[in-house]
């Protein structure tokens, strides 16, 4: 058995920088990775999906430019689109290799499991260390639907290996992964159907967010099937046939599953090191990422943290500070996220309902995109900007932005909230006209009764 100063299980966006930092400081570090280095972000998450959406949204915008008086014929070279996506993915993956190698980290390419307290075995390598970090991430959940097993269904794991565009796509689920990839293929030319168990898309968001996205999906020619379940899957001669709970049958050339995530903890044998899992298999941690076993920590979505790369990376920063003796917790930060549909959804902090459930004297103000000069000029009329404030302290509690490139704009609120700013600071700001950002002070001015729209002629 070997010894090390640090063992990292999984090479996601939290594990790699932690391993590299410790190795550069002269520590002996071993990373166990059963799959591709870089975790889901680089290999089948953020990197390939956003490269894919760059092409998809370019095609979608071109098709919808007729309202601007521009009439185009869009020819999609799907093979070239996906070759570019895989090329970017592979380049980023090689960067992860170089970072670990350059830092002097030993990488063991094998599935890891605990074989004792703070002792990890992968392949024919067994290592013991006083510090172990679990960073194994999650995988797409596969439902137990009759006929599904053994069929060539897609998840975000194998989606980017597509070589030809499916003429008909069936998407099971309407969370952010399903919406991004499903709308993407629709904009590249697939006839697309969403099968949704609930009554709206992106069901964790506010209802009017869902309504805007449903409208946008319909404008792309997407069919939405709400409040139905898939009772049977059949696959023959390259065609999927889904039997729905309402008796309807849908056919497609590809089936994308995007109905949730499950933690990659099943093979870890955590009991051998005294680590505990919850009822769904996520690693139990305290506010400082510590598991039930002294010296063993868990970060990222395997520990039920929000499943975003920036959260995993922030987990690394906080854990490193904690290990250096600083008083940090996993909650001492403002977290935001985005959905890269078109229009985009940018979110940070609490909604009005969430704030009121916590007993906060909260209020929200909303500004429709149809009243923003830049949105009118560019033809982006779908969406709205919303801010939630604490009426007792005037502090900004959260924001929901639905519209063009709102993933960029939401950082204004994220920074203001991190600084503990009040809405008056935003109201007093002078933003450039005509921009989308100009509407943010105008949104705040609705709190003082100044409802003059951003568009000066309305």
Beta strands, then each sheet from edge to edge (+ up, - down):
strand 1: 2-4
strand 2: 6-9
strand 3: 29-32
strand 4: 106-108
strand 5: 112-116
strand 6: 119-122
strand 7: 125-129
strand 8: 132-134
strand 9: 138-140
strand 10: 168-172
strand 11: 191-196
strand 12: 223-226
strand 13: 230-236
strand 14: 239-244
strand 15: 249-252
strand 16: 254-257
strand 17: 261-263
strand 18: 296-298
strand 19: 336-339
strand 20: 344-349
strand 21: 362-368
strand 22: 384-390
strand 23: 396-403
sheet 1: 1+ 7+ 6- 5+
sheet 2: 4+ 3+ 2+ 8+ 18+
sheet 3: 9+ 17-
sheet 4: 12+ 11+ 10+ 16+
sheet 5: 13+ 14- 15+
sheet 6: 19+ 20- 23+ 22- 21+
end
